[in-house]
Amino acid sequence: MSDIPEAGAVPEPEEFRTQAQQWLATVARPRAADEEWGSGSDSVAVFENWTEEQESEHTARIQEWERTRYDQGWGALNWQEAYGGRGLPAYYEQLYRTEEAAFDVPHRTEVFPVTQQLVAPAIGIWGTEEQKERWLRPMLRTDELACQLFSETEAGSDLAAVRTRAVRDGDNWVLTGHKVWTSGARVATWGVAVCRTDPDVRKHAGITVFLVRMDAPGVTVRPIQQMTGGTSFNEVYLDGVVVPDTDRLGPVGEGWRVTLSVLAAERLDSGNLGLDNADRALELAGNLPRPLTGSEQQRAADLHIRTLVQRLMGLRVTAALVAGREPGAEASVGKLYATETMRRTSDLVSELLGAGLVADTGEWGTYAWTEHLLGAPGYSIAGGTDEIQHNILAERVLGLPREPVR
């Protein structure tokens, strides 16, 4: 008798969580609930500071774990059986992640949710049957990984202003341009490239999306040095890269709609941003070798309440998914709230540690916080800037008129 859960059977949420706990206990070690403060890793990095070799090694460990999940029926939970899934409602993935957090498994880097939760669903929506057959199982199992070739220096927050060109050449396209802020470009198999294919129509109508082999001739990846000293991001140069038309995702000129489906999924995944570090900051407040000042108590209380509210907002997103509705305002509000939680985490830690934050004395849980302080501002840009989220809420929730383009 197989231990792989039967596809198509939808257990009750509590039954599912119990099954997940039981399975996880057979393949992973529970996290030490009573781990003493001051022991273990004190990393609170928002963006990892790995070398290329370290990134490759860690990526391989995550892939091994994700393949174990997939092969034993605990990956691709909401996908059809044809793609290795179980056909469960979308929020069951969140139920599973809640249980997995109690076990010592590899922490997923950004390229994994990008591949499984952004790119694969976009292929599921826009891909041909041949493309689905070719890409979905390898991506859901993480045999192949994908990164986003979206942002450009000239376009800023206006993704529709991309300048990377794709010119038709028979059954191929030739791509030329420059992309920035690409996470996972060094380990990804594919890059999802947003390109301009018609410069003579309105900007939203002249865009097409392609999947580009990251090892194709003409693709150059260069790491971007961050304030923290790491190189989590990359710039990617496309110099006459030849892409077959079979690797075009969606119709020619419909790339803006394809891109929006990816961005919507990205914002759904941002609601839990920063909660682990906020919890760690509150633990720091509770373990200082001195009483908290009145101001510190207020900041800590504010942050504690924010973590509760943020988790409730995540439940609202889940409730929308349960109801079969695509979260819109909930996702944008959640993203804005999460970035503010990260900022307030920085404020609390700065007040608690003072000068100890910037002096690398080797003391556990002090200087490590610089990784959070320097990395957190990046999330006011990543996944759609705060300004873009405000615009979405103003137009789609409040009904305010869009300012005419001049």
SEMARDREN-220022 format. One line per 10 residues: number of its first residue (from 1); their letters; for each residue x, y, z of N, C-alpha, C. Coordinates in steps of 0.2 Angstrom, whole numbers. Layout:
residues N
NUM> A> X/Y/Z/X/Y/Z/X/Y/Z; ...
***
This chain:
residues 406
1> MSDIPEAGAV> 4/-6/0/0/0/0/4/6/0; 3/11/-4/7/17/-5/6/22/1; 11/25/3/11/30/8/9/37/5; 9/38/-2/8/44/-5/0/45/-4; -1/51/-2/-8/53/-1/-12/53/-8; -18/51/-7/-22/50/-13/-24/56/-16; -23/57/-23/-25/64/-26/-32/64/-27; -35/70/-27/-42/71/-27/-46/70/-21; -44/67/-16/-47/67/-9/-45/73/-6; -51/77/-3/-49/83/0/-51/82/8
11> PEPEEFRTQA> -46/81/12/-47/80/19/-49/87/22; -52/86/28/-54/92/32/-47/96/34; -47/102/35/-41/106/36/-37/103/42; -41/101/48/-37/99/54/-35/92/52; -38/88/48/-36/81/47/-30/82/42; -30/87/38/-24/88/33/-18/90/37; -19/94/42/-13/97/46/-10/91/50; -15/87/53/-12/81/57/-8/76/52; -11/75/46/-7/71/41/0/74/39; 0/81/39/6/84/37/11/83/43
21> QQWLATVARP> 9/84/49/13/84/55/16/77/55; 12/72/54/14/65/54/19/63/49; 18/66/43/23/64/37/29/68/39; 29/74/41/35/78/42/39/75/47; 36/72/52/40/69/58/44/63/55; 42/60/49/46/54/47/52/56/42; 52/63/40/57/65/35/61/71/38; 59/74/44/63/80/46/63/80/54; 68/83/56/68/84/63/65/90/66; 61/89/71/57/95/74/62/101/76
31> RAADEEWGSG> 60/107/75/64/112/78/64/112/85; 69/114/89/69/114/96/65/120/99; 59/118/101/55/123/104/58/127/110; 62/123/114/65/126/120/73/128/119; 74/129/112/81/132/111/83/138/115; 88/138/118/90/143/123/92/149/119; 90/155/121/91/162/118/99/163/118; 102/164/113/109/165/112/112/159/109; 109/154/107/112/148/104/109/148/97; 112/144/93/110/143/86/112/149/82
41> SDSVAVFENW> 109/149/76/111/155/71/107/161/73; 111/167/73/108/173/74/106/177/68; 106/174/62/105/177/56/98/180/55; 98/186/53/91/189/52/92/193/45; 96/190/41/97/193/34/90/193/30; 89/199/27/83/199/23/85/196/16; 91/198/14/94/195/7/100/192/9; 101/186/7/107/182/9/113/185/6; 119/184/9/125/186/7/130/181/5; 127/176/1/131/170/-1/136/172/-6
51> TEEQESEHTA> 141/168/-7/145/168/-13/141/164/-18; 144/164/-24/140/160/-29/141/152/-28; 146/150/-25/147/143/-23/142/142/-17; 141/146/-12/137/145/-7/130/145/-9; 128/149/-14/121/149/-16/120/143/-20; 124/140/-24/123/134/-28/122/128/-23; 126/128/-17/126/123/-13/119/123/-9; 117/129/-7/111/129/-3/105/128/-8; 105/130/-14/100/129/-19/99/121/-20; 105/117/-20/105/110/-21/101/107/-15
61> RIQEWERTRY> 102/109/-9/99/107/-3/92/108/-3; 90/114/-5/83/115/-5/79/111/-11; 83/110/-16/80/106/-22/79/99/-19; 83/96/-16/83/89/-13/77/89/-9; 75/94/-4/70/94/0/63/94/-4; 63/99/-9/57/100/-13/55/94/-17; 60/90/-19/59/84/-23/56/79/-19; 59/79/-12/56/74/-8/48/75/-7; 47/82/-5/40/84/-5/36/82/-11; 38/83/-16/34/82/-22/33/75/-24
71> DQGWGALNWQ> 38/71/-23/38/64/-24/34/60/-19; 33/62/-13/29/59/-8/22/62/-7; 20/66/-12/13/69/-12/12/75/-8; 17/79/-6/16/85/-2/19/91/-5; 20/90/-12/22/96/-16/16/97/-21; 16/103/-24/11/105/-29/4/103/-27; 2/105/-20/-4/102/-17/-10/104/-21; -10/110/-24/-16/113/-27/-17/112/-34; -12/108/-37/-11/106/-44/-15/100/-46; -17/99/-52/-20/93/-54/-15/87/-54
81> EAYGGRGLPA> -18/81/-53/-14/75/-53/-10/74/-59; -12/77/-65/-8/76/-71/-1/80/-70; 0/84/-65/6/88/-64/9/86/-57; 7/81/-55/10/78/-48/6/81/-42; 1/84/-43/-3/87/-37/-8/83/-35; -12/86/-30/-18/82/-27/-24/86/-28; -24/91/-31/-31/95/-33/-34/98/-27; -30/100/-22/-33/103/-15/-34/110/-16; -38/113/-12/-39/121/-13/-32/124/-12; -32/130/-14/-25/134/-14/-23/135/-7
91> YYEQLYRTEE> -27/136/-2/-25/138/4/-22/132/8; -23/126/6/-20/120/9/-12/121/9; -9/124/4/-2/125/4/0/129/10; -4/134/11/-3/139/17/-3/134/24; -8/130/24/-9/126/30/-3/121/31; 0/119/25/6/114/25/12/118/27; 13/124/25/19/128/27/19/130/34; 13/131/37/12/132/44/15/126/48; 13/120/46/16/114/49/23/113/48; 25/114/42/32/113/40/37/118/44
101> AAFDVPHRTE> 34/124/46/39/129/50/41/126/56; 38/121/59/40/118/65/45/113/65; 48/112/58/53/107/57/59/110/54; 64/106/55/71/109/53/72/107/46; 69/111/41/70/109/34/73/116/31; 77/115/25/80/120/22/75/126/20; 78/132/22/74/138/21/74/140/13; 68/141/10/68/142/3/70/149/2; 75/150/-3/77/156/-6/72/158/-11; 72/165/-13/67/168/-17/66/164/-24
111> VFPVTQQLVA> 71/161/-27/70/158/-33/65/152/-33; 64/149/-27/59/144/-27/52/146/-27; 50/151/-23/43/153/-23/42/156/-30; 47/160/-33/46/163/-40/44/157/-45; 48/151/-44/47/146/-49/40/143/-48; 39/141/-42/33/137/-40/26/140/-40; 27/147/-37/21/150/-36/19/156/-40; 24/158/-44/23/164/-49/24/161/-56; 29/158/-58/30/156/-65/26/150/-67; 26/145/-63/22/139/-65/15/141/-66
121> PAIGIWGTEE> 11/144/-61/4/146/-62/3/150/-69; 8/155/-70/7/159/-76/8/154/-82; 12/149/-82/12/144/-88/6/140/-88; 3/139/-82/-3/135/-82/-9/139/-85; -9/146/-84/-14/150/-87/-13/151/-95; -7/153/-96/-5/156/-103/-2/151/-108; 1/145/-105/5/141/-109/1/136/-114; 4/134/-119/1/129/-123/1/122/-120; -2/118/-123/-2/111/-120/5/108/-120; 9/110/-125/15/107/-126/20/110/-121
131> QKERWLRPML> 19/117/-119/23/121/-114/21/118/-107; 15/117/-106/13/114/-99/16/107/-98; 16/103/-103/19/96/-103/27/97/-102; 30/102/-105/37/103/-105/40/106/-99; 36/111/-96/39/115/-90/36/113/-83; 29/112/-83/26/112/-76/29/107/-71; 29/100/-73/32/96/-68/39/97/-66; 44/99/-71/50/100/-69/51/106/-64; 46/111/-65/47/117/-61/43/116/-54; 38/112/-54/35/111/-48/39/106/-44
141> RTDELACQLF> 43/102/-47/48/98/-43/54/101/-42; 55/107/-45/61/111/-44/67/108/-48; 66/103/-53/72/101/-57/74/107/-61; 70/111/-63/71/117/-66/69/123/-62; 73/129/-62/71/135/-58/70/140/-63; 66/145/-61/65/151/-65/66/158/-61; 69/163/-65/69/169/-62/65/174/-66; 64/180/-63/61/185/-67/65/190/-70; 65/191/-76/68/196/-80/63/202/-82; 62/206/-77/56/211/-77/59/218/-77
151> SETEAGSDLA> 62/220/-71/64/227/-70/70/229/-75; 70/235/-76/75/239/-80/76/245/-77; 83/248/-78/84/254/-75/81/260/-77; 79/260/-84/76/265/-87/68/266/-86; 65/260/-84/58/259/-83/56/261/-76; 61/260/-71/59/262/-64/53/258/-62; 48/261/-59/42/257/-56/37/255/-62; 38/258/-68/33/257/-73/36/252/-78; 33/246/-76/36/240/-80/33/240/-87; 28/243/-88/26/244/-95/30/248/-100
161> AVRTRAVRDG> 35/251/-96/40/255/-100/46/252/-102; 46/245/-102/52/241/-103/55/243/-110; 61/242/-111/65/244/-118/68/238/-121; 69/232/-117/72/226/-120/68/224/-126; 71/224/-132/68/222/-138/68/215/-140; 62/213/-143/62/206/-146/60/207/-153; 64/205/-158/63/206/-165/62/199/-168; 56/198/-172/55/192/-175/60/190/-180; 62/184/-181/67/182/-186/64/175/-188; 59/174/-192/57/168/-194/53/164/-188
171> DNWVLTGHKV> 56/158/-187/53/155/-181/56/156/-174; 60/161/-174/64/164/-168/63/171/-167; 65/173/-161/65/180/-159/72/181/-156; 74/188/-158/81/190/-156/80/195/-150; 82/194/-144/81/198/-138/88/202/-137; 87/208/-136/92/213/-134/90/218/-129; 94/218/-123/92/223/-118/96/221/-111; 93/224/-106/97/224/-100/92/224/-94; 92/219/-90/87/218/-84/91/219/-77; 88/221/-72/91/222/-66/87/219/-60
181> WTSGARVATW> 91/218/-54/87/216/-48/85/209/-48; 88/205/-52/86/198/-53/89/193/-48; 84/191/-44/86/186/-39/86/179/-42; 92/175/-40/92/168/-42/95/167/-49; 97/173/-52/99/172/-59/105/167/-60; 109/167/-55/115/162/-55/113/155/-55; 107/153/-52/105/146/-52/99/144/-56; 96/149/-59/90/148/-63/92/144/-69; 87/140/-72/87/137/-78/84/142/-83; 79/145/-81/75/149/-86/74/156/-83
191> GVAVCRTDPD> 73/161/-87/72/168/-85/65/170/-89; 61/173/-85/54/175/-89/55/182/-91; 56/184/-97/58/190/-100/52/194/-102; 51/200/-100/46/205/-102/49/209/-108; 47/209/-114/51/212/-119/46/216/-123; 48/221/-127/44/225/-131/45/223/-138; 39/221/-141/39/218/-148/36/223/-153; 33/228/-151/30/233/-155/31/240/-152; 36/244/-154/37/250/-151/32/256/-154; 27/254/-159/23/259/-162/16/259/-159
201> VRKHAGITVF> 14/255/-154/8/255/-151/8/257/-144; 3/258/-141/3/261/-134/7/256/-130; 11/258/-125/16/254/-122/13/247/-119; 7/247/-116/4/241/-113/3/236/-119; 2/238/-125/0/233/-130/5/231/-134; 11/233/-133/17/231/-137/22/227/-133; 19/223/-129/24/219/-124/22/211/-126; 28/207/-125/27/200/-126/32/197/-121; 30/191/-118/34/188/-113/37/181/-116; 43/180/-114/47/174/-117/50/171/-111
211> LVRMDAPGVT> 51/164/-111/55/160/-107/62/159/-110; 67/162/-107/74/162/-110/79/157/-106; 82/153/-109/87/149/-106/93/153/-103; 94/152/-97/99/157/-94/106/155/-96; 107/149/-99/114/147/-101/114/148/-109; 109/152/-112/109/153/-119/115/158/-121; 118/157/-127/123/162/-130/120/169/-130; 124/173/-127/122/180/-127/119/182/-120; 118/178/-115/115/179/-109/121/180/-104; 122/186/-101/127/187/-96/124/189/-89
221> VRPIQQMTGG> 126/186/-84/124/187/-77/129/191/-73; 128/196/-71/133/200/-67/130/202/-60; 133/199/-54/131/201/-48/131/208/-46; 126/210/-42/126/217/-40/128/218/-33; 133/221/-31/135/222/-24/130/226/-20; 128/223/-14/123/226/-10/127/230/-4; 123/234/-1/126/238/5/129/233/10; 125/227/11/127/222/16/134/218/14; 136/219/8/142/216/5/140/210/1; 134/208/1/132/202/-2/130/203/-10
231> TSFNEVYLDG> 128/198/-13/126/199/-20/120/194/-22; 115/196/-18/109/192/-19/106/193/-26; 107/200/-28/104/202/-35/109/202/-40; 106/202/-46/110/202/-52/107/206/-57; 112/209/-62/109/212/-68/111/207/-74; 106/206/-78/106/201/-84/106/205/-90; 112/204/-94/112/207/-101/110/202/-106; 106/204/-111/103/200/-116/106/203/-123; 111/200/-126/115/202/-131/113/198/-138; 108/199/-141/106/195/-147/104/188/-145
241> VVVPDTDRLG> 101/187/-140/99/180/-138/94/178/-142; 95/172/-145/90/169/-150/85/164/-146; 79/166/-146/73/162/-142/68/159/-147; 67/153/-148/62/150/-152/55/152/-150; 51/153/-155/44/155/-154/40/151/-150; 43/144/-149/39/139/-145/40/141/-138; 45/146/-136/46/148/-129/43/155/-128; 39/157/-132/35/163/-131/29/161/-126; 28/165/-121/22/163/-116/17/168/-118; 11/165/-120/5/170/-122/6/173/-129
251> PVGEGWRVTL> 0/176/-131/0/179/-138/5/184/-138; 7/186/-144/11/192/-146/7/198/-144; 10/202/-141/7/209/-139/2/208/-133; 2/202/-130/-2/201/-124/2/200/-117; 8/202/-118/13/201/-112/11/205/-106; 8/211/-107/6/214/-101/1/210/-96; -4/207/-100/-8/203/-96/-5/197/-93; 0/194/-96/4/188/-93/8/191/-87; 11/197/-88/15/200/-83/11/201/-76; 4/203/-77/0/205/-72/-2/199/-68
261> SVLAAERLDS> -2/193/-71/-4/187/-68/2/185/-63; 8/186/-66/14/184/-61/14/189/-55; 13/196/-57/13/201/-51/8/199/-46; 2/198/-48/-3/196/-43/-1/191/-39; 2/185/-41/4/180/-37/9/182/-32; 14/186/-35/19/189/-31/17/192/-24; 12/197/-25/9/200/-20/5/196/-15; 2/191/-17/-1/186/-13/4/183/-8; 10/182/-10/15/178/-6/19/183/-2; 17/190/-2/21/194/2/19/196/9
271> GNLGLDNADR> 13/193/11/9/195/17/13/193/23; 17/187/23/21/185/28/28/188/29; 30/193/25/36/196/25/38/199/31; 44/197/34/46/200/40/44/198/46; 39/193/46/36/191/53/41/187/57; 46/183/54/51/179/58/55/184/61; 57/190/58/62/194/61/59/199/66; 52/200/65/48/204/70/48/200/77; 47/193/76/46/189/82/53/189/85; 58/189/81/65/188/84/67/195/88
281> ALELAGNLPR> 64/201/85/66/207/88/62/207/95; 56/204/95/52/204/102/56/200/107; 59/194/104/63/190/109/69/194/111; 72/198/107/78/202/109/75/206/115; 70/210/114/67/214/119/66/211/126; 64/204/126/63/201/132/69/198/135; 74/198/131/81/195/134/86/200/135; 84/206/135/90/211/136/92/211/144; 98/212/146/100/211/153/99/218/157; 93/221/155/91/227/158/84/228/157
291> PLTGSEQQRA> 80/232/161/73/234/160/73/238/154; 67/237/150/66/242/145/63/249/147; 65/254/143/63/260/144/56/261/142; 52/266/144/45/267/142/45/267/134; 49/271/131/49/271/124/50/264/120; 55/260/123/56/253/121/50/249/122; 46/250/128/40/246/129/35/247/124; 34/254/122/29/256/117/31/253/110; 37/253/108/39/251/102/38/243/102; 39/240/107/39/232/107/31/231/107
301> ADLHIRTLVQ> 27/234/111/20/233/111/17/234/104; 19/239/101/16/241/94/18/236/89; 24/233/89/27/228/85/23/222/86; 22/220/92/18/214/94/11/214/91; 8/220/92/1/220/89/1/220/82; 6/223/78/7/223/71/8/215/69; 11/211/72/12/204/70/6/201/70; 2/202/75/-5/199/76/-9/201/70; -9/208/69/-14/210/63/-11/208/57; -5/207/56/-2/205/49/-4/198/48
311> RLMGLRVTAA> -4/194/53/-6/187/52/-14/186/51; -18/191/54/-25/191/52/-26/193/45; -22/197/43/-23/200/36/-21/194/31; -16/190/33/-14/184/29/-20/179/29; -24/179/34/-30/174/34/-35/177/30; -36/184/29/-41/187/24/-39/185/17; -32/185/16/-31/182/9/-32/175/8; -31/171/13/-33/164/13/-41/163/12; -44/167/16/-52/167/15/-54/169/8; -51/173/5/-53/175/-2/-51/169/-7
321> LVAGREPGAE> -46/166/-5/-44/160/-10/-49/155/-8; -51/153/-2/-56/148/0/-63/150/-4; -65/156/-5/-71/158/-8/-70/158/-15; -65/156/-18/-64/156/-25/-63/163/-28; -61/168/-24/-60/175/-27/-53/176/-27; -50/180/-32/-43/182/-32/-42/188/-28; -38/188/-22/-37/193/-18/-34/199/-22; -37/205/-21/-35/211/-25/-32/216/-19; -37/219/-16/-35/224/-11/-32/221/-5; -34/215/-3/-31/211/2/-23/210/1
331> ASVGKLYATE> -21/209/-5/-14/207/-7/-10/214/-6; -13/219/-9/-9/226/-9/-9/228/-2; -14/228/2/-14/230/9/-9/226/13; -9/220/12/-4/215/15/3/217/14; 4/218/7/11/220/5/13/226/9; 9/232/9/11/238/12/12/237/19; 7/233/22/8/232/30/14/228/31; 16/223/27/22/220/29/28/224/28; 29/228/23/35/232/23/35/237/29; 30/240/31/30/244/37/32/240/43
341> TMRRTSDLVS> 30/234/44/32/230/49/39/229/49; 42/228/44/49/227/43/53/234/45; 50/239/43/53/246/46/53/247/53; 47/245/56/46/246/63/50/241/67; 52/235/64/56/230/67/63/233/68; 65/237/62/72/240/62/72/246/68; 67/249/68/66/255/73/67/252/80; 64/246/82/64/244/89/71/241/90; 74/237/85/81/234/86/86/240/87; 85/245/83/90/251/84/90/254/91
351> ELLGAGLVAD> 84/255/94/83/258/100/85/253/106; 84/246/105/86/242/110/94/241/110; 97/241/104/104/239/104/109/245/104; 106/251/102/110/257/102/117/256/98; 122/258/101/129/257/97/131/250/96; 128/246/100/130/239/100/128/236/93; 123/239/90/121/237/83/126/237/78; 130/243/78/135/244/73/142/242/75; 143/239/81/150/237/82/150/229/82; 155/227/78/155/219/77/159/217/83
361> TGEWGTYAWT> 156/216/88/160/213/94/160/205/94; 156/202/90/156/195/90/150/193/95; 147/197/98/142/195/103/136/193/99; 133/187/101/127/184/98/121/189/97; 118/190/92/112/193/91/112/201/91; 118/204/90/119/211/90/120/214/83; 127/213/81/129/216/74/125/212/68; 123/206/70/119/202/64/113/206/62; 110/211/66/104/214/64/106/220/59; 112/221/58/113/226/52/111/223/45
371> EHLLGAPGYS> 111/216/45/108/213/39/101/215/38; 97/215/43/90/217/42/89/224/41; 93/229/45/92/236/44/94/238/36; 99/235/34/101/237/27/97/233/22; 94/228/23/90/224/18/83/226/18; 80/228/24/73/229/24/70/234/19; 73/240/18/71/245/13/70/242/6; 73/237/5/72/234/-2/65/232/-4; 62/230/2/55/227/1/50/232/0; 52/239/0/47/244/-2/47/245/-9
381> IAGGTDEIQH> 52/241/-13/52/242/-20/50/235/-23; 53/229/-20/52/223/-22/44/221/-22; 42/217/-27/35/215/-28/30/220/-29; 32/226/-32/28/231/-33/29/237/-28; 31/243/-30/33/248/-25/27/250/-20; 29/253/-15/24/255/-10/19/260/-14; 22/264/-18/18/269/-22/13/266/-27; 16/260/-30/11/256/-35/6/253/-31; 7/251/-25/1/248/-21/-4/253/-19; -1/259/-17/-6/265/-15/-10/266/-21
391> NILAERVLGL> -7/266/-27/-11/268/-33/-16/263/-34; -15/256/-34/-20/251/-34/-25/252/-30; -24/253/-23/-29/254/-19/-34/261/-20; -30/266/-22/-34/272/-24/-39/271/-30; -36/268/-35/-40/267/-41/-46/261/-40; -44/256/-37/-48/250/-37/-52/249/-31; -51/252/-26/-55/252/-20/-58/258/-18; -54/264/-19/-58/270/-17/-61/273/-23; -59/271/-29/-62/273/-35/-60/280/-37; -54/282/-35/-51/289/-37/-49/289/-44
401> PREPVR> -50/294/-48/-48/294/-55/-40/294/-56; -39/291/-61/-32/290/-63/-29/297/-66; -24/299/-64/-21/305/-67/-19/304/-75; -22/309/-79/-20/307/-86/-13/308/-88; -11/303/-92/-4/303/-94/-2/309/-99; 3/313/-98/4/319/-102/10/317/-106
***
